[in-house]
């Protein structure tokens, strides 16, 4: 394990009423960059984050942050956006942000100045003097996101930060996360949406049923998963029963993720890309894309987690796993 780890999870186990939410889990969050804690619903992501934040403690193993045991004494160095959004609905927006920042040690003046700047940046400035209850859920989420950043923390921990946001606001918040990482700070965020992680993360850990199944730099994870993958794009109206038969031919393709207008496939043992191309063309399929490529994070996730996810708890209500 790296001595430069900002967060270290060392053989951690957490149980709730007989349910093992996290089982002998170990990983490091390196300093700087964006770290993705990934997994299906019920995998143990939120439980792990709560142990990092010292909201709950592990039953076994050790959690260290900045080289010290996880403690609320470290909260001034951490910005946290929990999965359960929670704001005081009768407080005004700017007043709420000032309250957040003063808890973290900022003066009232600095807190107000930073709060106004962030509200303007995220397009909520016109609501500064409105009560929180007047805001949409998306705007409330942006306010809580700002609250996690006002004190310029070294470590930013975001639990499902983009959940429920429309594409525009999701992109605005992603841009902020990327900027924070470029400043040399560390961002740890959880998600079950692989496309988000693939666009943003430097390093990923995937867990399923509380166990780690993937751990590494994203580029290494994709490379180690192999290059016997095809990315296919289909022209409108070109799909046919014959095309479907090719995609279902397990002598050519071992696994297929079929998205309708496109597909991602893993070559069967002994099959060559040219054989697949010839079969598709022979079936009358008009292709807009045919590429031999490293697998996407989504396909890696499905390959490594699919069976685990199918039997994972339907929700994270047990201990908010």
Protein Blocks (a to p, Z undefined) as FASTA:
>chain_A
ZZkbfbdcehiacdeehiafbghiacdddeeijddddddehilmmmmmmmmnomaccfed
cddeehiacdfklmmmpccddfbdcddfkbcfklmmmmmmmmnopafklmmmmmmmmmmm
nopmmmmmpcfklpcfklmmmmmmmmmmmnopabdcdehklgoiafklmmmmmmmmmmmm
mnopacddddfbfklmmmmmmbdcddeehiafbdcdfklmmmmnopabccddddehkacf
klmmmmmmmklbmbdcdehjaccddddehiafklmmmmmmmnopacfbdcdddddfklmm
mmmmmmmmmmgcfbfknopZZ
